[in-house]
Amino acid sequence: MNTQTFLSIDLVLHITGFTMMAGTVFADYFINRKVNRYLVTDKSRAVGVLDSVSAFPRIIGIGAALLVITGIAMVSIFKAAVASALWFKIKMVLVVLVAVIGAGVLGRGGNRLKALLQANDDRNNAAILALKRRLGVFHGIELLLFLLIFILSVFKF
């Protein structure tokens, strides 16, 4: 297999990993907006909706692994031509931010939200709504970061 074929396969798999991650986060964002309807009025239904997306972190993880492996492979082909480019350095910072927000904020926040809902205590309603609002903001930020990563990858400067 020549270098061009290997590079093309890497690029296809890289885009597939990116699509898996960004698409799943996009779907998760809209499903979580649907959960907002049930947060205070029907907590068991909200937990049910949250349970239905329990496979999302695994899908995002598979996409991330694919993205990292193929990214390393492509950088090894291009060597310093890519790694020293400004767009690539900015992209790497954004990728780290996506990982931190996804695992650190959204992952832990989602678990906290589910625990608050399962407690089924009406005294938690204010905390539930505040947490949900904060998670919505971070979902939006993560989607914006994915868009910026995509733009940087297309319009290399």
VENUR-V681912 format. One record per pair of residues at least 24 apart in sequence whose C-alpha atoms are under 10 Angstrom apart, sorted by the first residue. I is the first residue (numbers start at 1). J is the second residue. Records with the same first field share a line. If there is no record, write none. Layout:
# VENUR-V681912
I: J + J
This chain:
# VENUR-V681912
3: 77
4: 77
6: 73 + 74 + 77
7: 70 + 73 + 74 + 75 + 77 + 78
8: 74
9: 70 + 74
10: 66 + 67 + 69 + 70 + 71 + 72 + 73 + 74
11: 67 + 70 + 71 + 73 + 74
12: 70
13: 63 + 66 + 67 + 69 + 70 + 71
14: 63 + 64 + 65 + 66 + 67 + 68 + 69 + 70 + 71 + 72 + 73 + 74
15: 63 + 66 + 67 + 70 + 71 + 150
16: 63 + 64 + 66 + 67
17: 59 + 60 + 61 + 62 + 63 + 64 + 65 + 66 + 67 + 68 + 69 + 70
18: 60 + 63 + 64 + 65 + 66 + 67 + 68 + 146 + 149 + 150
19: 60 + 63 + 64 + 67 + 146
20: 56 + 59 + 60 + 61 + 62 + 63 + 64 + 66 + 67
21: 56 + 57 + 58 + 59 + 60 + 61 + 62 + 63 + 64 + 65 + 66 + 67 + 146
22: 60 + 63 + 64 + 98 + 142 + 143 + 145 + 146 + 147 + 150
23: 59 + 60 + 63 + 143 + 146
24: 53 + 55 + 56 + 57 + 59 + 60 + 63
25: 56 + 57 + 59 + 60 + 102 + 139 + 140 + 142 + 143 + 146
26: 139 + 140 + 142 + 143 + 146
27: 53 + 56
28: 53 + 56 + 57 + 139
29: 135 + 136 + 137 + 138 + 139 + 140 + 142 + 143
30: 136 + 139
32: 110 + 132 + 135 + 136 + 139
33: 132 + 133 + 136
35: 132
36: 128 + 129 + 132 + 133 + 136
39: 113 + 116 + 117 + 125 + 128 + 129 + 132
40: 117 + 120 + 121 + 122 + 124 + 125 + 126 + 128 + 129
41: 122 + 125
42: 117 + 120
43: 114 + 116 + 117 + 118 + 119 + 120 + 121 + 122 + 125
44: 114 + 117 + 118 + 119 + 120
45: 117
46: 113 + 114 + 117 + 118
47: 113 + 114 + 115 + 116 + 117 + 118
48: 114
50: 110 + 111 + 113 + 114
51: 114
57: 102 + 103 + 107
60: 102
61: 99 + 103
64: 95 + 99
82: 156
85: 156 + 157
86: 152 + 156 + 157
87: 149 + 151 + 152 + 153 + 154 + 155 + 156 + 157
88: 149 + 152 + 153 + 156 + 157
90: 148 + 149 + 152
91: 145 + 146 + 148 + 149 + 150 + 151 + 152 + 153
92: 149
93: 149
94: 142 + 145 + 146 + 148 + 149
95: 142 + 145 + 146 + 148 + 149
97: 141 + 142 + 145 + 146
98: 138 + 139 + 141 + 142 + 143 + 144 + 145 + 146 + 149
99: 142
100: 142
101: 135 + 138 + 139 + 141 + 142
102: 138 + 139 + 142
105: 134 + 135 + 138 + 139
106: 134 + 135 + 136 + 138 + 139 + 142
107: 135
109: 134 + 135
110: 135
